[in-house]
């Protein structure tokens, strides 16, 4: 049995790792789709698909999850939601089950006949990409919300100065 989880993972946080561990109690292998792979360098989507692959690979190693248990596949968005499932199927290994807390993802896979499971949420108030990015911008403590290896990747790519620079409006934006 193979399961699919798709997430933007901007950035990878402890909630993602918990949900991946939970999925692997259910299925033999998990396909982890890095969603919105074409996006990067914005406040909402600061990290490239490659950087997110690096974060996830290192975090799964840190948590002793064997590389034989997962596939990490970057997935670009498509304009039409109605053809997204076909697009995902085209670029991923075959899977039997879908895991998601995202209502659009759930709806689209259900309509395509997949069994969809909504995994329990782990500390969602703080284990959320939005919360991690907010704390990064405000200079608050965010480090405990992500695996240590993700922290190292963000340091390596100078992610904090990137997100802070991206949040500064251009002079013409400030006037308008
Ligand atoms: P996300 O990174 O916020 O979450 C990924 C998964 O992890 C979700 O299922 C979420 O429920 C789970 N999760 C997150 N925090 C958790 C926690 N604390 N505890 C337990 N589980 C937790 O990403 P997302 O927004 O769900 O990503 C969906 C992706 O699918 C996006 O990139 C979106 O663009 C893409 N998508 C694209 C199309 C299209 O191109 N037309 C259509 C649908 C979805």
Backbone and ligand atoms as CSV (ligand in chain L), in Angstrom:
chain,resi,resn,atom,element,x,y,z
A,1,UNK,N,N,0.841,-1.203,0.000
A,1,UNK,CA,C,0.000,0.000,0.000
A,1,UNK,C,C,0.879,1.258,0.000
A,2,UNK,N,N,0.472,2.216,-0.839
A,2,UNK,CA,C,1.222,3.473,-0.917
A,2,UNK,C,C,0.261,4.641,-0.687
A,3,UNK,N,N,0.684,5.618,0.138
A,3,UNK,CA,C,-0.169,6.774,0.428
A,3,UNK,C,C,0.443,8.044,-0.141
A,4,UNK,N,N,-0.416,9.045,-0.370
A,4,UNK,CA,C,0.047,10.341,-0.899
A,4,UNK,C,C,-0.276,11.456,0.099
A,5,UNK,N,N,0.712,12.337,0.317
A,5,UNK,CA,C,0.506,13.569,1.094
A,5,UNK,C,C,1.069,14.708,0.252
A,6,UNK,N,N,0.265,15.742,0.009
A,6,UNK,CA,C,0.786,16.908,-0.722
A,6,UNK,C,C,0.768,18.106,0.216
A,7,UNK,N,N,1.857,18.864,0.220
A,7,UNK,CA,C,1.888,20.059,1.069
A,7,UNK,C,C,2.840,21.094,0.499
A,8,UNK,N,N,2.532,22.374,0.752
A,8,UNK,CA,C,3.448,23.440,0.297
A,8,UNK,C,C,4.748,23.399,1.094
A,9,UNK,N,N,4.626,23.061,2.359
A,9,UNK,CA,C,5.798,22.920,3.244
A,9,UNK,C,C,6.704,24.150,3.198
A,10,UNK,N,N,6.099,25.291,3.501
A,10,UNK,CA,C,6.807,26.596,3.490
A,10,UNK,C,C,6.932,27.119,4.905
A,11,UNK,N,N,7.839,26.666,5.741
A,11,UNK,CA,C,8.778,25.576,5.530
A,11,UNK,C,C,8.248,24.272,6.118
A,12,UNK,N,N,9.046,23.196,5.973
A,12,UNK,CA,C,8.756,21.921,6.661
A,12,UNK,C,C,8.775,22.193,8.166
A,13,UNK,N,N,7.736,21.724,8.897
A,13,UNK,CA,C,7.708,21.892,10.349
A,13,UNK,C,C,7.377,20.575,11.039
A,14,UNK,N,N,7.344,20.603,12.372
A,14,UNK,CA,C,7.146,19.361,13.143
A,14,UNK,C,C,5.792,18.704,12.847
A,15,UNK,N,N,4.785,19.507,12.496
A,15,UNK,CA,C,3.462,18.940,12.159
A,15,UNK,C,C,3.551,18.033,10.936
A,16,UNK,N,N,4.334,18.441,9.934
A,16,UNK,CA,C,4.511,17.605,8.738
A,16,UNK,C,C,5.165,16.266,9.106
A,17,UNK,N,N,6.174,16.328,9.976
A,17,UNK,CA,C,6.884,15.094,10.347
A,17,UNK,C,C,5.944,14.153,11.104
A,18,UNK,N,N,5.149,14.719,12.024
A,18,UNK,CA,C,4.193,13.894,12.788
A,18,UNK,C,C,3.220,13.199,11.842
A,19,UNK,N,N,2.711,13.949,10.861
A,19,UNK,CA,C,1.702,13.377,9.965
A,19,UNK,C,C,2.339,12.306,9.067
A,20,UNK,N,N,3.565,12.506,8.658
A,20,UNK,CA,C,4.254,11.501,7.824
A,20,UNK,C,C,4.479,10.211,8.636
A,21,UNK,N,N,4.890,10.368,9.910
A,21,UNK,CA,C,5.073,9.186,10.778
A,21,UNK,C,C,3.758,8.429,10.922
A,22,UNK,N,N,2.671,9.203,11.102
A,22,UNK,CA,C,1.340,8.605,11.285
A,22,UNK,C,C,0.919,7.840,10.019
A,23,UNK,N,N,1.180,8.415,8.830
A,23,UNK,CA,C,0.823,7.764,7.564
A,23,UNK,C,C,1.593,6.447,7.415
A,24,UNK,N,N,2.867,6.473,7.838
A,24,UNK,CA,C,3.686,5.261,7.688
A,24,UNK,C,C,3.282,4.138,8.657
A,25,UNK,N,N,2.393,4.447,9.614
A,25,UNK,CA,C,1.835,3.369,10.448
A,25,UNK,C,C,0.737,2.653,9.667
A,26,UNK,N,N,0.233,3.306,8.629
A,26,UNK,CA,C,-0.935,2.857,7.879
A,26,UNK,C,C,-0.577,2.171,6.560
A,27,UNK,N,N,0.458,2.701,5.893
A,27,UNK,CA,C,0.839,2.205,4.559
A,27,UNK,C,C,2.331,1.867,4.546
A,28,UNK,N,N,2.758,1.146,3.500
A,28,UNK,CA,C,4.162,0.716,3.420
A,28,UNK,C,C,5.084,1.847,2.973
A,29,UNK,N,N,4.562,2.670,2.045
A,29,UNK,CA,C,5.384,3.759,1.500
A,29,UNK,C,C,4.537,5.016,1.381
A,30,UNK,N,N,5.206,6.182,1.504
A,30,UNK,CA,C,4.469,7.441,1.360
A,30,UNK,C,C,5.108,8.276,0.250
A,31,UNK,N,N,4.244,8.843,-0.585
A,31,UNK,CA,C,4.706,9.781,-1.612
A,31,UNK,C,C,4.433,11.164,-1.046
A,32,UNK,N,N,5.472,11.976,-0.952
A,32,UNK,CA,C,5.292,13.321,-0.399
A,32,UNK,C,C,5.450,14.308,-1.549
A,33,UNK,N,N,4.338,14.932,-1.924
A,33,UNK,CA,C,4.365,15.912,-3.001
A,33,UNK,C,C,4.660,17.283,-2.431
A,34,UNK,N,N,5.685,17.948,-2.980
A,34,UNK,CA,C,5.978,19.330,-2.579
A,34,UNK,C,C,5.118,20.219,-3.474
A,35,UNK,N,N,4.021,20.735,-2.893
A,35,UNK,CA,C,3.048,21.491,-3.687
A,35,UNK,C,C,3.525,22.890,-4.043
A,36,UNK,N,N,2.870,23.480,-5.049
A,36,UNK,CA,C,3.218,24.830,-5.528
A,36,UNK,C,C,4.729,24.932,-5.758
A,37,UNK,N,N,5.255,23.923,-6.467
A,37,UNK,CA,C,6.713,23.820,-6.653
A,37,UNK,C,C,7.277,24.989,-7.446
A,38,UNK,N,N,6.429,25.639,-8.233
A,38,UNK,CA,C,6.927,26.755,-9.067
A,38,UNK,C,C,7.125,28.033,-8.253
A,39,UNK,N,N,6.582,28.055,-7.025
A,39,UNK,CA,C,6.617,29.305,-6.247
A,39,UNK,C,C,7.832,29.382,-5.330
A,40,UNK,N,N,8.387,30.575,-5.218
A,40,UNK,CA,C,9.452,30.857,-4.245
A,40,UNK,C,C,9.626,32.369,-4.181
A,41,UNK,N,N,10.429,32.814,-3.220
A,41,UNK,CA,C,10.802,34.227,-3.116
A,41,UNK,C,C,9.617,35.176,-2.975
A,42,UNK,N,N,8.594,34.738,-2.234
A,42,UNK,CA,C,7.541,35.650,-1.791
A,42,UNK,C,C,7.399,35.427,-0.285
A,43,UNK,N,N,6.721,36.332,0.410
A,43,UNK,CA,C,6.589,36.181,1.871
A,43,UNK,C,C,5.778,34.915,2.195
A,44,UNK,N,N,4.771,34.618,1.373
A,44,UNK,CA,C,3.948,33.426,1.631
A,44,UNK,C,C,4.650,32.137,1.186
A,45,UNK,N,N,5.453,32.235,0.159
A,45,UNK,CA,C,6.158,31.057,-0.386
A,45,UNK,C,C,7.641,31.391,-0.560
A,46,UNK,N,N,8.361,31.514,0.556
A,46,UNK,CA,C,9.742,32.008,0.441
A,46,UNK,C,C,10.741,31.014,-0.152
A,47,UNK,N,N,10.487,29.699,0.003
A,47,UNK,CA,C,11.537,28.722,-0.314
A,47,UNK,C,C,11.275,27.998,-1.635
A,48,UNK,N,N,12.360,27.708,-2.356
A,48,UNK,CA,C,12.207,27.017,-3.644
A,48,UNK,C,C,11.836,25.549,-3.398
A,49,UNK,N,N,11.380,24.892,-4.465
A,49,UNK,CA,C,11.057,23.463,-4.339
A,49,UNK,C,C,12.302,22.684,-3.930
A,50,UNK,N,N,13.452,23.035,-4.515
A,50,UNK,CA,C,14.701,22.333,-4.187
A,50,UNK,C,C,15.077,22.495,-2.719
A,51,UNK,N,N,14.876,23.707,-2.198
A,51,UNK,CA,C,15.185,23.936,-0.778
A,51,UNK,C,C,14.221,23.134,0.101
A,52,UNK,N,N,12.973,23.052,-0.308
A,52,UNK,CA,C,11.999,22.279,0.483
A,52,UNK,C,C,12.291,20.778,0.411
A,53,UNK,N,N,12.779,20.298,-0.740
A,53,UNK,CA,C,13.189,18.884,-0.852
A,53,UNK,C,C,14.336,18.627,0.122
A,54,UNK,N,N,15.285,19.566,0.172
A,54,UNK,CA,C,16.445,19.417,1.065
A,54,UNK,C,C,15.991,19.391,2.531
A,55,UNK,N,N,15.079,20.324,2.896
A,55,UNK,CA,C,14.572,20.364,4.284
A,55,UNK,C,C,13.941,19.027,4.663
A,56,UNK,N,N,13.095,18.523,3.756
A,56,UNK,CA,C,12.336,17.310,4.067
A,56,UNK,C,C,13.245,16.080,4.128
A,57,UNK,N,N,14.155,15.969,3.170
A,57,UNK,CA,C,15.057,14.812,3.142
A,57,UNK,C,C,15.880,14.764,4.433
A,58,UNK,N,N,16.419,15.913,4.829
A,58,UNK,CA,C,17.265,15.946,6.027
A,58,UNK,C,C,16.433,15.710,7.289
A,59,UNK,N,N,15.204,16.241,7.314
A,59,UNK,CA,C,14.357,16.060,8.508
A,59,UNK,C,C,13.953,14.586,8.648
A,60,UNK,N,N,13.642,13.922,7.540
A,60,UNK,CA,C,13.238,12.512,7.630
A,60,UNK,C,C,14.428,11.652,8.069
A,61,UNK,N,N,15.627,12.022,7.625
A,61,UNK,CA,C,16.841,11.314,8.082
A,61,UNK,C,C,17.019,11.541,9.583
A,62,UNK,N,N,16.835,12.806,10.020
A,62,UNK,CA,C,16.969,13.135,11.452
A,62,UNK,C,C,16.012,12.283,12.293
A,63,UNK,N,N,14.822,12.010,11.752
A,63,UNK,CA,C,13.822,11.233,12.502
A,63,UNK,C,C,13.910,9.728,12.205
A,64,UNK,N,N,15.031,9.311,11.616
A,64,UNK,CA,C,15.289,7.883,11.348
A,64,UNK,C,C,14.228,7.222,10.485
A,65,UNK,N,N,13.677,7.981,9.548
A,65,UNK,CA,C,12.726,7.383,8.609
A,65,UNK,C,C,13.520,6.960,7.374
A,66,UNK,N,N,13.483,5.658,7.095
A,66,UNK,CA,C,14.327,5.109,6.026
A,66,UNK,C,C,13.934,5.672,4.661
A,67,UNK,N,N,14.956,5.971,3.850
A,67,UNK,CA,C,14.709,6.521,2.502
A,67,UNK,C,C,13.938,5.525,1.630
A,68,UNK,N,N,13.913,4.242,2.034
A,68,UNK,CA,C,13.156,3.250,1.247
A,68,UNK,C,C,11.646,3.377,1.485
A,69,UNK,N,N,11.261,4.249,2.427
A,69,UNK,CA,C,9.837,4.371,2.786
A,69,UNK,C,C,9.138,5.543,2.098
A,70,UNK,N,N,9.898,6.406,1.417
A,70,UNK,CA,C,9.245,7.597,0.852
A,70,UNK,C,C,9.824,8.023,-0.499
A,71,UNK,N,N,8.996,8.766,-1.230
A,71,UNK,CA,C,9.398,9.418,-2.478
A,71,UNK,C,C,9.035,10.889,-2.310
A,72,UNK,N,N,9.944,11.795,-2.644
A,72,UNK,CA,C,9.627,13.228,-2.562
A,72,UNK,C,C,9.546,13.771,-3.991
A,73,UNK,N,N,8.369,14.288,-4.364
A,73,UNK,CA,C,8.148,14.718,-5.749
A,73,UNK,C,C,7.639,16.170,-5.769
A,74,UNK,N,N,8.386,17.095,-6.345
A,74,UNK,CA,C,7.865,18.457,-6.500
A,74,UNK,C,C,6.699,18.467,-7.501
A,75,UNK,N,N,5.632,19.177,-7.143
A,75,UNK,CA,C,4.436,19.226,-8.001
A,75,UNK,C,C,4.066,20.695,-8.247
A,76,UNK,N,N,4.124,21.102,-9.495
A,76,UNK,CA,C,3.713,22.475,-9.831
A,76,UNK,C,C,2.193,22.568,-9.812
A,77,UNK,N,N,1.677,23.758,-9.517
A,77,UNK,CA,C,0.225,23.976,-9.596
A,77,UNK,C,C,-0.206,24.009,-11.063
A,78,UNK,N,N,-1.492,23.722,-11.290
A,78,UNK,CA,C,-2.059,23.901,-12.635
A,78,UNK,C,C,-3.240,24.866,-12.524
A,79,UNK,N,N,-3.558,25.545,-13.609
A,79,UNK,CA,C,-4.601,26.577,-13.568
A,79,UNK,C,C,-5.963,25.959,-13.232
A,80,UNK,N,N,-6.255,24.785,-13.796
A,80,UNK,CA,C,-7.595,24.189,-13.616
A,80,UNK,C,C,-7.599,23.154,-12.496
A,81,UNK,N,N,-8.334,23.429,-11.415
A,81,UNK,CA,C,-8.437,22.452,-10.321
A,81,UNK,C,C,-8.964,21.107,-10.805
A,82,UNK,N,N,-9.876,21.142,-11.786
A,82,UNK,CA,C,-10.536,19.903,-12.221
A,82,UNK,C,C,-9.573,18.909,-12.878
A,83,UNK,N,N,-8.404,19.351,-13.315
A,83,UNK,CA,C,-7.455,18.401,-13.916
A,83,UNK,C,C,-6.221,18.164,-13.022
A,84,UNK,N,N,-6.259,18.737,-11.817
A,84,UNK,CA,C,-5.077,18.641,-10.940
A,84,UNK,C,C,-4.752,17.194,-10.547
A,85,UNK,N,N,-5.780,16.395,-10.226
A,85,UNK,CA,C,-5.521,15.008,-9.793
A,85,UNK,C,C,-4.810,14.237,-10.919
A,86,UNK,N,N,-5.245,14.433,-12.161
A,86,UNK,CA,C,-4.600,13.755,-13.302
A,86,UNK,C,C,-3.140,14.202,-13.419
A,87,UNK,N,N,-2.916,15.489,-13.196
A,87,UNK,CA,C,-1.559,16.053,-13.243
A,87,UNK,C,C,-0.688,15.422,-12.150
A,88,UNK,N,N,-1.238,15.284,-10.933
A,88,UNK,CA,C,-0.490,14.673,-9.821
A,88,UNK,C,C,-0.167,13.211,-10.157
A,89,UNK,N,N,-1.175,12.489,-10.687
A,89,UNK,CA,C,-0.980,11.060,-11.000
A,89,UNK,C,C,0.101,10.858,-12.064
A,90,UNK,N,N,0.189,11.819,-12.969
A,90,UNK,CA,C,1.145,11.696,-14.072
A,90,UNK,C,C,2.596,11.711,-13.572
A,91,UNK,N,N,2.842,12.425,-12.459
A,91,UNK,CA,C,4.249,12.610,-12.049
A,91,UNK,C,C,4.609,11.903,-10.734
A,92,UNK,N,N,3.681,11.099,-10.206
A,92,UNK,CA,C,3.975,10.391,-8.946
A,92,UNK,C,C,3.904,8.870,-9.173
A,93,UNK,N,N,4.581,8.091,-8.304
A,93,UNK,CA,C,4.367,6.641,-8.336
A,93,UNK,C,C,2.900,6.338,-8.008
A,94,UNK,N,N,2.381,5.171,-8.430
A,94,UNK,CA,C,0.974,4.851,-8.133
A,94,UNK,C,C,0.716,4.837,-6.622
A,95,UNK,N,N,-0.479,5.295,-6.221
A,95,UNK,CA,C,-0.832,5.298,-4.790
A,95,UNK,C,C,-2.287,4.869,-4.632
A,96,UNK,N,N,-2.597,4.319,-3.410
A,96,UNK,CA,C,-3.939,3.809,-3.147
A,96,UNK,C,C,-4.754,4.732,-2.262
A,97,UNK,N,N,-4.059,5.495,-1.402
A,97,UNK,CA,C,-4.772,6.312,-0.415
A,97,UNK,C,C,-4.197,7.728,-0.396
A,98,UNK,N,N,-5.060,8.678,-0.021
A,98,UNK,CA,C,-4.621,10.078,0.050
A,98,UNK,C,C,-4.843,10.575,1.476
A,99,UNK,N,N,-3.876,11.329,1.987
A,99,UNK,CA,C,-3.966,11.904,3.333
A,99,UNK,C,C,-3.878,13.415,3.198
A,100,UNK,N,N,-4.857,14.123,3.736
A,100,UNK,CA,C,-4.808,15.586,3.669
A,100,UNK,C,C,-5.750,16.230,4.677
A,101,UNK,N,N,-5.335,17.402,5.143
A,101,UNK,CA,C,-6.215,18.225,5.973
A,101,UNK,C,C,-6.735,19.398,5.160
A,102,UNK,N,N,-6.372,19.466,3.891
A,102,UNK,CA,C,-6.734,20.584,3.012
A,102,UNK,C,C,-8.045,20.237,2.295
A,103,UNK,N,N,-9.060,21.089,2.472
A,103,UNK,CA,C,-10.393,20.714,1.969
A,103,UNK,C,C,-10.473,20.637,0.442
A,104,UNK,N,N,-9.721,21.476,-0.269
A,104,UNK,CA,C,-9.728,21.402,-1.744
A,104,UNK,C,C,-9.076,20.099,-2.213
A,105,UNK,N,N,-7.942,19.754,-1.614
A,105,UNK,CA,C,-7.248,18.509,-1.983
A,105,UNK,C,C,-8.172,17.318,-1.709
A,106,UNK,N,N,-8.839,17.357,-0.557
A,106,UNK,CA,C,-9.758,16.276,-0.178
A,106,UNK,C,C,-10.880,16.140,-1.216
A,107,UNK,N,N,-11.496,17.263,-1.548
A,107,UNK,CA,C,-12.613,17.265,-2.492
A,107,UNK,C,C,-12.190,16.711,-3.862
A,108,UNK,N,N,-11.059,17.182,-4.362
A,108,UNK,CA,C,-10.625,16.788,-5.714
A,108,UNK,C,C,-10.317,15.290,-5.774
A,109,UNK,N,N,-9.650,14.751,-4.742
A,109,UNK,CA,C,-9.319,13.318,-4.770
A,109,UNK,C,C,-10.555,12.454,-4.539
A,110,UNK,N,N,-11.481,12.925,-3.697
A,110,UNK,CA,C,-12.719,12.160,-3.478
A,110,UNK,C,C,-13.495,12.053,-4.778
A,111,UNK,N,N,-13.595,13.169,-5.494
A,111,UNK,CA,C,-14.323,13.166,-6.773
A,111,UNK,C,C,-13.669,12.231,-7.781
A,112,UNK,N,N,-12.369,11.977,-7.613
A,112,UNK,CA,C,-11.676,11.063,-8.531
A,112,UNK,C,C,-11.712,9.624,-8.020
A,113,UNK,N,N,-12.454,9.383,-6.933
A,113,UNK,CA,C,-12.666,8.012,-6.457
A,113,UNK,C,C,-11.637,7.515,-5.460
A,114,UNK,N,N,-10.797,8.382,-4.935
A,114,UNK,CA,C,-9.782,7.945,-3.963
A,114,UNK,C,C,-10.341,7.916,-2.546
A,115,UNK,N,N,-9.773,7.006,-1.749
A,115,UNK,CA,C,-10.072,6.996,-0.322
A,115,UNK,C,C,-9.209,8.087,0.325
A,116,UNK,N,N,-9.878,9.053,0.972
A,116,UNK,CA,C,-9.145,10.184,1.563
A,116,UNK,C,C,-9.270,10.140,3.083
A,117,UNK,N,N,-8.142,10.222,3.767
A,117,UNK,CA,C,-8.131,10.238,5.231
A,117,UNK,C,C,-7.633,11.602,5.699
A,118,UNK,N,N,-8.324,12.172,6.694
A,118,UNK,CA,C,-7.867,13.429,7.285
A,118,UNK,C,C,-7.124,13.077,8.575
A,119,UNK,N,N,-5.791,13.213,8.569
A,119,UNK,CA,C,-5.050,12.834,9.780
A,119,UNK,C,C,-5.298,13.828,10.914
A,120,UNK,N,N,-5.112,13.400,12.157
A,120,UNK,CA,C,-5.290,14.339,13.274
A,120,UNK,C,C,-4.285,15.477,13.190
A,121,UNK,N,N,-4.674,16.633,13.710
A,121,UNK,CA,C,-3.772,17.790,13.698
A,121,UNK,C,C,-2.905,17.772,14.949
A,122,UNK,N,N,-1.640,18.082,14.790
A,122,UNK,CA,C,-0.715,18.125,15.912
A,122,UNK,C,C,-0.382,19.585,16.205
A,123,UNK,N,N,-0.784,20.072,17.369
A,123,UNK,CA,C,-0.435,21.451,17.794
A,123,UNK,C,C,-0.591,22.468,16.676
A,124,UNK,N,N,-1.732,22.432,15.980
A,124,UNK,CA,C,-1.895,23.230,14.759
A,124,UNK,C,C,-1.727,24.732,15.006
A,125,UNK,N,N,-2.016,25.186,16.267
A,125,UNK,CA,C,-1.870,26.627,16.558
A,125,UNK,C,C,-0.431,27.080,16.296
A,126,UNK,N,N,0.517,26.192,16.560
A,126,UNK,CA,C,1.917,26.597,16.365
A,126,UNK,C,C,2.619,25.803,15.259
A,127,UNK,N,N,2.231,24.531,15.044
A,127,UNK,CA,C,2.855,23.761,13.969
A,127,UNK,C,C,2.123,24.085,12.671
A,128,UNK,N,N,2.407,25.245,12.142
A,128,UNK,CA,C,1.791,25.690,10.890
A,128,UNK,C,C,2.800,26.597,10.180
A,129,UNK,N,N,2.854,26.466,8.858
A,129,UNK,CA,C,3.793,27.279,8.072
A,129,UNK,C,C,3.537,28.759,8.282
A,130,UNK,N,N,2.252,29.132,8.357
A,130,UNK,CA,C,1.898,30.549,8.541
A,130,UNK,C,C,2.498,31.074,9.843
A,131,UNK,N,N,2.376,30.291,10.914
A,131,UNK,CA,C,2.898,30.711,12.223
A,131,UNK,C,C,4.434,30.800,12.188
A,132,UNK,N,N,5.076,29.815,11.545
A,132,UNK,CA,C,6.549,29.831,11.490
A,132,UNK,C,C,7.017,31.074,10.738
A,133,UNK,N,N,6.387,31.361,9.574
A,133,UNK,CA,C,6.818,32.524,8.779
A,133,UNK,C,C,6.548,33.835,9.516
A,134,UNK,N,N,5.409,33.893,10.240
A,134,UNK,CA,C,5.056,35.096,10.999
A,134,UNK,C,C,6.129,35.364,12.070
A,135,UNK,N,N,6.484,34.292,12.791
A,135,UNK,CA,C,7.503,34.467,13.839
A,135,UNK,C,C,8.853,34.865,13.244
A,136,UNK,N,N,9.197,34.289,12.079
A,136,UNK,CA,C,10.471,34.651,11.425
A,136,UNK,C,C,10.494,36.149,11.125
A,137,UNK,N,N,9.369,36.631,10.600
A,137,UNK,CA,C,9.280,38.049,10.219
A,137,UNK,C,C,9.320,38.975,11.427
A,138,UNK,N,N,8.671,38.527,12.522
A,138,UNK,CA,C,8.581,39.377,13.713
A,138,UNK,C,C,9.792,39.233,14.625
A,139,UNK,N,N,10.746,38.389,14.221
A,139,UNK,CA,C,11.945,38.179,15.043
A,139,UNK,C,C,11.636,37.410,16.322
A,140,UNK,N,N,10.540,36.625,16.314
A,140,UNK,CA,C,10.199,35.835,17.513
A,140,UNK,C,C,10.776,34.418,17.389
A,141,UNK,N,N,10.669,33.667,18.476
A,141,UNK,CA,C,11.232,32.316,18.517
A,141,UNK,C,C,10.432,31.389,17.588
A,142,UNK,N,N,11.074,30.851,16.530
A,142,UNK,CA,C,10.413,29.929,15.598
A,142,UNK,C,C,11.159,28.603,15.539
A,143,UNK,N,N,12.392,28.601,16.071
A,143,UNK,CA,C,13.290,27.469,15.880
A,143,UNK,C,C,12.730,26.157,16.434
A,144,UNK,N,N,11.956,26.247,17.560
A,144,UNK,CA,C,11.452,25.019,18.177
A,144,UNK,C,C,10.306,24.393,17.376
A,145,UNK,N,N,9.808,25.102,16.362
A,145,UNK,CA,C,8.661,24.588,15.585
A,145,UNK,C,C,9.098,23.723,14.406
A,146,UNK,N,N,10.402,23.724,14.125
A,146,UNK,CA,C,10.899,22.952,12.971
A,146,UNK,C,C,11.976,21.978,13.437
A,147,UNK,N,N,12.174,20.865,12.697
A,147,UNK,CA,C,13.275,19.960,13.061
A,147,UNK,C,C,14.614,20.695,12.982
A,148,UNK,N,N,15.595,20.219,13.776
A,148,UNK,CA,C,16.921,20.869,13.818
A,148,UNK,C,C,17.546,20.951,12.430
A,149,UNK,N,N,17.352,19.894,11.640
A,149,UNK,CA,C,17.963,19.867,10.303
A,149,UNK,C,C,17.353,20.937,9.394
A,150,UNK,N,N,16.074,21.257,9.604
A,150,UNK,CA,C,15.420,22.305,8.804
A,150,UNK,C,C,16.005,23.666,9.195
A,151,UNK,N,N,16.230,23.819,10.491
A,151,UNK,CA,C,16.866,25.036,11.003
A,151,UNK,C,C,18.222,25.249,10.316
A,152,UNK,N,N,18.999,24.159,10.187
A,152,UNK,CA,C,20.315,24.240,9.547
A,152,UNK,C,C,20.191,24.654,8.082
A,153,UNK,N,N,19.197,24.083,7.376
A,153,UNK,CA,C,19.009,24.426,5.958
A,153,UNK,C,C,18.645,25.905,5.844
A,154,UNK,N,N,17.748,26.379,6.707
A,154,UNK,CA,C,17.314,27.785,6.644
A,154,UNK,C,C,18.497,28.715,6.919
A,155,UNK,N,N,19.380,28.289,7.838
A,155,UNK,CA,C,20.603,29.071,8.090
A,155,UNK,C,C,21.475,29.085,6.844
A,156,UNK,N,N,21.678,27.876,6.261
A,156,UNK,CA,C,22.573,27.745,5.095
A,156,UNK,C,C,22.132,28.645,3.936
A,157,UNK,N,N,20.822,28.725,3.717
A,157,UNK,CA,C,20.321,29.499,2.566
A,157,UNK,C,C,19.987,30.942,2.964
A,158,UNK,N,N,20.320,31.318,4.194
A,158,UNK,CA,C,20.043,32.667,4.714
A,158,UNK,C,C,18.567,33.024,4.543
A,159,UNK,N,N,17.735,32.073,4.979
A,159,UNK,CA,C,16.288,32.193,4.795
A,159,UNK,C,C,15.644,33.332,5.564
A,160,UNK,N,N,16.194,33.646,6.754
A,160,UNK,CA,C,15.561,34.701,7.556
A,160,UNK,C,C,15.757,36.058,6.900
A,161,UNK,N,N,16.991,36.323,6.423
A,161,UNK,CA,C,17.172,37.627,5.773
A,161,UNK,C,C,16.371,37.662,4.471
A,162,UNK,N,N,16.219,36.521,3.807
A,162,UNK,CA,C,15.408,36.515,2.574
A,162,UNK,C,C,13.970,36.935,2.870
A,163,UNK,N,N,13.345,36.281,3.854
A,163,UNK,CA,C,11.922,36.562,4.123
A,163,UNK,C,C,11.748,38.003,4.621
A,164,UNK,N,N,12.723,38.474,5.401
A,164,UNK,CA,C,12.626,39.867,5.891
A,164,UNK,C,C,12.778,40.845,4.729
A,165,UNK,N,N,13.722,40.597,3.833
A,165,UNK,CA,C,13.902,41.489,2.675
A,165,UNK,C,C,12.659,41.492,1.801
A,166,UNK,N,N,12.044,40.308,1.638
A,166,UNK,CA,C,10.856,40.213,0.774
A,166,UNK,C,C,9.667,40.964,1.357
A,167,UNK,N,N,9.665,41.135,2.688
A,167,UNK,CA,C,8.517,41.778,3.335
A,167,UNK,C,C,8.596,43.304,3.248
A,168,UNK,N,N,9.779,43.820,2.865
A,168,UNK,CA,C,9.926,45.272,2.771
A,168,UNK,C,C,9.297,45.731,1.462
A,169,UNK,N,N,8.332,46.614,1.570
A,169,UNK,CA,C,7.658,47.096,0.366
A,169,UNK,C,C,8.567,48.051,-0.403
A,170,UNK,N,N,8.439,48.011,-1.720
A,170,UNK,CA,C,9.207,48.964,-2.528
A,170,UNK,C,C,8.671,50.364,-2.278
A,171,UNK,N,N,9.500,51.376,-2.541
A,171,UNK,CA,C,9.100,52.752,-2.265
A,171,UNK,C,C,7.793,53.084,-2.992
A,172,UNK,N,N,7.669,52.679,-4.259
A,172,UNK,CA,C,6.443,53.032,-4.994
A,172,UNK,C,C,5.212,52.312,-4.427
A,173,UNK,N,N,5.416,51.115,-3.831
A,173,UNK,CA,C,4.287,50.414,-3.209
A,173,UNK,C,C,3.833,51.152,-1.948
A,174,UNK,N,N,4.826,51.771,-1.238
A,174,UNK,CA,C,4.492,52.466,0.016
A,174,UNK,C,C,3.698,53.745,-0.263
A,175,UNK,N,N,3.987,54.383,-1.412
A,175,UNK,CA,C,3.307,55.635,-1.736
A,175,UNK,C,C,1.885,55.350,-2.207
A,176,UNK,N,N,1.729,54.243,-3.009
A,176,UNK,CA,C,0.393,53.976,-3.591
A,176,UNK,C,C,-0.587,53.397,-2.588
L,1,LIG,P1,P,0.574,22.482,4.054
L,1,LIG,O1,O,2.062,22.460,3.991
L,1,LIG,O2,O,-0.118,23.571,4.802
L,1,LIG,O3,O,0.037,21.114,4.667
L,1,LIG,C1,C,0.388,19.865,4.118
L,1,LIG,C2,C,-0.355,18.758,4.823
L,1,LIG,O4,O,0.135,18.622,6.149
L,1,LIG,C3,C,-1.863,19.049,4.899
L,1,LIG,O5,O,-2.595,17.885,4.620
L,1,LIG,C4,C,-2.065,19.479,6.329
L,1,LIG,O6,O,-3.325,19.152,6.831
L,1,LIG,C5,C,-0.944,18.699,7.044
L,1,LIG,N1,N,-0.532,19.434,8.238
L,1,LIG,C6,C,-0.003,20.672,8.313
L,1,LIG,N2,N,0.207,21.022,9.593
L,1,LIG,C7,C,-0.181,19.974,10.348
L,1,LIG,C8,C,-0.215,19.722,11.751
L,1,LIG,N3,N,0.171,20.627,12.654
L,1,LIG,N4,N,-0.683,18.527,12.166
L,1,LIG,C9,C,-1.090,17.598,11.261
L,1,LIG,N5,N,-1.096,17.779,9.926
L,1,LIG,C10,C,-0.644,18.954,9.486
L,1,LIG,O7,O,0.089,22.443,2.532
L,1,LIG,P2,P,-1.341,22.482,1.811
L,1,LIG,O8,O,-1.833,23.877,1.733
L,1,LIG,O9,O,-2.262,21.435,2.318
L,1,LIG,O10,O,-0.832,22.063,0.338
L,1,LIG,C11,C,-1.687,21.746,-0.691
L,1,LIG,C12,C,-0.948,21.931,-2.004
L,1,LIG,O11,O,-1.756,21.403,-3.051
L,1,LIG,C13,C,-0.675,23.405,-2.343
L,1,LIG,O12,O,0.631,23.536,-2.860
L,1,LIG,C14,C,-1.711,23.694,-3.413
L,1,LIG,O13,O,-1.334,24.708,-4.326
L,1,LIG,C15,C,-1.775,22.321,-4.086
L,1,LIG,N6,N,-3.021,22.224,-4.909
L,1,LIG,C16,C,-2.939,22.648,-6.195
L,1,LIG,C17,C,-4.062,22.616,-7.000
L,1,LIG,C18,C,-3.911,23.125,-8.404
L,1,LIG,O14,O,-2.770,23.315,-8.838
L,1,LIG,N7,N,-4.990,23.364,-9.145
L,1,LIG,C19,C,-5.268,22.141,-6.497
L,1,LIG,C20,C,-5.305,21.696,-5.183
L,1,LIG,C21,C,-4.166,21.755,-4.361
